[in-house]
C-alpha cells in the first residue's frame, strides 16, 4: 500500500547541512510515510551521502538528476511520489517531530484539502524569530494573501491526485521565485488551509538563495511578477497591489546594495500604485539617510 505521506526534499550541494534536515524528517511520530530525495546534480559528495542513507533506511528513496534548478527537481519529486500527500521540506530546514501528525489530523478533520500547511519561523544563531505568516489566523487562504509576497514559502502538503494541480515553472530565469509563482497559480483555484501551529523551522544561514546577488534577485522578482500577471487572472486592484509590492521589494534590495537613489525610484513607483504606507515611509527615511551612514552610526553607538 502507498504511504499516506511522501516527504519530498530537493537538494543541491548541501552535504554539510543535510543531515540535520534528514534526522528531523526520519524521526516523525506519525509513521506512515516515505522520504523521497531528489538531488539536482550535486558535486560536493551529497549524492554519495544520499545513496548511503537510502541503503540504510527502507523508507528512503533517492533520485539523481542533472542540475536543472529546484523547480524541475520538485516536479520530478511530485511525479515520482507514492504518498497521498507530498510534504515539501527544504534540504536545509528542520521539521518538528509532530509535523506529519499535525498535517494528518487536520486533513481528516477538514476533509482532504488540496493544500494544507503549518506555520513556520526563522532560526538565526539558535534563536527563533516569527515569520509574517505567524499573524494569520487558522483557516483557508487564497492567492490574495500572496499579493504582498510568498508568506507560505513551501511549508505545506500537496494532495497528489488534485486534477487541477499546476506544476513548478522550470525556466531557470525564475530561479528562487518559483515557489511564489507555484503558490499563486495553485491557490487561485484551490485555497490552502493554514494550521495555527509552528512545526517547521527555516534555518537562516549565509548560503540561503535569498542572500545571493541583489541585482539578480531584483531582476527575477520582476520576471516572476510578469509571469503571474500573464498566468493568473487578477482584478485591477490586485494587479496594482502585486506591482506595488514588487516595487517595494526591489527598493529593499536596492537599499541593501547601497543603491539608495534607485531604491527611492522604486518606492516612488510603489506609492503611486498603493499609496503611502508606513513601511514605505520607513524605508524612504533609511534611503535618504544612506545605509552606510546608518551602519556607521550604529557602529559608534555599539562601541559607546
C-alpha positions in Angstrom: 0.0 0.0 0.0 1.1 3.5 -0.7 2.2 5.6 2.3 0.0 8.4 3.4 2.8 11.0 3.1 5.8 11.4 0.9 8.3 13.9 2.4 9.9 15.5 -0.6 13.2 17.3 -0.3 15.3 18.5 -3.2 18.9 19.3 -2.7 22.0 20.7 -4.4 25.4 20.7 -2.7 24.1 20.6 0.8 26.3 17.8 2.2 27.3 19.8 5.3 23.7 20.9 6.1 21.5 18.0 5.1 21.9 15.5 8.0 20.1 17.8 10.4 17.2 18.0 8.0 17.3 14.2 7.5 17.2 13.5 11.2 14.2 15.7 11.6 12.4 14.0 8.7 13.2 10.5 9.9 12.1 10.9 13.5 8.4 11.7 12.9 5.8 10.5 15.4 3.5 9.7 12.5 5.0 6.6 10.9 3.1 6.1 7.6 5.5 8.0 5.3 8.4 7.7 2.9 11.2 10.1 2.3 12.0 11.0 -1.3 15.2 13.0 -2.0 15.8 14.5 -5.4 19.4 15.5 -5.9 19.8 18.2 -8.6 23.2 17.4 -9.8 25.3 17.9 -6.6 29.1 17.8 -7.0 30.2 18.1 -3.3 29.6 14.5 -2.2 25.9 14.9 -1.4 25.0 12.2 -3.8 27.2 9.6 -2.1 25.7 10.6 1.3 22.2 10.2 -0.1 22.9 6.7 -1.5 24.2 5.6 1.9 21.0 6.9 3.6 18.9 5.1 1.0 20.8 1.8 1.6 20.4 2.1 5.4 16.7 3.2 5.5 13.9 1.2 3.9 11.6 4.2 3.6 14.1 6.4 1.8 14.3 6.8 -2.0 16.8 8.9 -3.9 16.5 10.2 -7.5 19.6 11.7 -9.1 19.2 14.1 -12.0 21.4 16.6 -13.9 21.3 20.2 -12.5 18.0 21.7 -13.7 17.2 24.1 -10.7 14.8 23.2 -7.9 11.5 23.9 -9.8 12.4 20.9 -12.1 13.6 18.9 -9.2 10.4 19.4 -7.3 8.3 18.4 -10.3 10.4 15.2 -10.6 9.7 14.5 -6.9 5.9 15.2 -7.1 5.6 13.0 -10.2 7.5 10.1 -8.6 6.0 10.3 -5.1 4.0 7.4 -3.8 2.2 9.2 -0.9 -1.4 10.5 -1.0 0.1 13.9 0.1 3.5 15.3 -0.8 5.1 17.3 2.1 7.7 19.8 0.9 10.8 20.3 3.1 13.8 22.3 2.0 17.1 20.4 2.4 18.5 22.9 5.0 15.4 23.3 7.2 14.0 21.4 10.2 10.6 20.0 11.0 9.3 19.1 14.4 8.6 15.5 15.4 4.8 16.1 15.2 4.8 17.9 11.8 3.3 15.0 9.9 0.8 14.2 12.7 -0.5 17.8 12.7 -1.0 17.6 8.9 -2.6 14.2 9.1 -5.1 15.1 11.8 -6.1 18.3 10.0 -6.5 16.6 6.7 -9.0 14.2 8.2 -10.7 16.9 10.3 -11.4 19.2 7.3 -11.8 16.7 4.6 -8.8 16.2 2.2 -7.9 19.7 1.2 -5.7 20.2 -1.9 -3.1 22.2 0.2 -2.6 22.2 3.9 0.3 23.6 5.9 1.5 24.7 9.3 3.2 27.9 10.3 7.0 28.4 10.3 9.6 30.5 11.9 13.2 31.6 11.2 16.2 30.3 13.2 19.3 32.5 13.3 22.2 31.5 15.5 20.0 29.3 17.6 17.3 31.9 18.2 13.7 31.7 16.8 12.1 34.6 15.1 8.5 34.8 13.8 7.7 34.8 10.1 5.0 37.0 8.5 2.7 34.0 8.4 2.5 34.0 12.2 0.0 36.8 12.2 -2.6 34.8 10.2 -5.4 33.0 11.9 -6.2 29.4 11.2 -8.3 28.8 8.1 -8.3 28.9 4.3 -6.3 31.4 2.3 -6.3 32.0 -1.5 -3.9 33.9 -3.8 -4.8 37.3 -2.3 -2.5 36.7 0.7 0.4 36.3 -1.8 0.0 39.8 -3.3 2.4 41.0 -0.6 4.9 38.2 -1.0 5.2 34.5 -0.5 4.2 34.3 3.1 3.7 30.5 2.8 7.1 29.6 1.4 6.9 25.9 0.6 5.7 24.9 4.1 2.7 22.8 3.1 1.5 19.4 1.9 0.1 18.9 -1.6 -2.7 16.4 -2.4 -1.1 14.4 -5.2 -4.3 13.4 -7.1 -5.5 17.0 -7.3 -6.6 17.2 -11.0 -6.1 21.0 -11.1 -2.5 20.9 -9.8 -0.2 23.1 -11.7 3.5 22.1 -11.6 6.5 24.3 -10.9 7.9 26.6 -13.6 11.2 25.1 -14.7 12.7 28.0 -16.6 16.0 28.9 -14.9 15.2 32.7 -15.3 12.7 32.4 -12.4 15.1 30.5 -10.0 14.4 31.3 -6.3 11.0 32.8 -7.2 9.3 29.6 -8.5 7.7 29.0 -5.1 5.8 32.3 -5.2 4.7 31.5 -8.7 3.6 28.0 -7.9 1.6 29.1 -4.9 0.0 31.9 -6.8 -1.3 29.9 -9.7 -2.5 27.0 -7.5 -4.0 28.9 -4.6 -6.0 31.0 -7.1 -8.1 27.8 -8.0 -7.8 25.9 -4.7 -7.0 27.7 -1.4 -4.6 26.4 1.2 -5.7 25.5 4.8 -3.3 27.0 7.4 -2.9 25.3 10.7 -2.3 27.6 13.7 0.9 25.8 14.9 4.6 26.2 14.2 6.2 23.0 13.3 8.6 24.0 10.5 11.8 26.0 11.1 13.7 27.8 8.3 17.4 27.9 9.2 18.6 31.3 8.1 22.2 30.7 7.1 24.6 32.6 4.9 24.2 30.3 1.9 20.4 30.7 1.5 19.3 31.6 -2.0 17.7 34.9 -1.0 21.0 36.1 0.3 22.6 36.0 -3.2 23.2 38.9 -5.6 20.7 41.6 -5.1 20.7 42.7 -8.7 19.8 39.2 -9.8 17.1 38.9 -7.1 15.5 42.2 -8.4 15.6 41.0 -12.0 14.0 37.7 -11.1 11.3 39.3 -8.9 10.2 41.5 -11.8 10.1 38.5 -14.1 8.1 36.5 -11.6 5.6 39.3 -11.2 5.2 39.5 -15.0 4.7 35.7 -15.1 2.0 35.9 -12.5 0.2 38.7 -14.4 0.3 36.5 -17.5 -0.9 33.3 -16.0 -3.2 34.4 -13.2 -6.4 36.4 -13.7 -6.4 39.3 -11.3 -8.5 42.4 -10.7 -7.2 45.9 -11.3 -6.8 46.4 -7.6 -4.9 43.1 -7.2 -2.6 43.9 -10.1 -1.7 47.3 -8.5 -1.1 45.6 -5.1 1.1 43.0 -6.7 3.1 45.5 -8.7 3.4 47.9 -5.8 4.7 45.2 -3.5 7.2 44.2 -6.3 8.5 47.8 -6.4 8.8 47.8 -2.6 10.7 44.5 -2.7 13.1 45.9 -5.3 13.5 49.0 -3.2 14.6 46.9 -0.2 17.2 45.0 -2.2 18.4 48.2 -3.9 18.9 49.7 -0.4 20.7 46.6 0.7 23.0 47.0 -2.3 23.8 50.6 -1.3 21.8 52.0 -4.3 19.6 54.4 -2.4 18.7 56.6 -5.4 17.4 53.5 -7.2 15.6 52.4 -4.1 13.8 55.8 -3.9 12.7 55.5 -7.5 11.2 52.1 -6.8 9.5 53.5 -3.7 8.0 56.4 -5.7 6.5 53.8 -8.1 5.1 51.7 -5.2 3.5 54.8 -3.7 1.9 55.7 -7.0 0.3 52.2 -7.1 -0.6 51.6 -3.5 -0.5 55.0 -1.7 1.8 56.0 1.1 2.3 53.2 3.6 4.2 53.1 6.9 6.8 50.6 5.7 7.4 52.6 2.5 8.0 55.8 4.6 10.4 54.0 6.9 12.4 52.6 4.0 12.5 56.1 2.4 13.9 57.6 5.6 16.6 54.9 5.6 17.4 55.6 2.0 17.6 59.4 2.5 19.9 58.8 5.5 22.1 56.4 3.5 22.8 52.8 4.5 26.5 53.5 5.1 25.7 56.4 7.4 23.3 54.3 9.4 25.8 51.5 9.7 28.5 54.0 10.8 26.2 55.5 13.5 25.1 52.0 14.7 28.8 51.0 15.0 29.6 54.1 17.0 26.7 53.5 19.3 27.7 49.9 19.7 31.2 50.9 20.8 30.0 53.5 23.3 
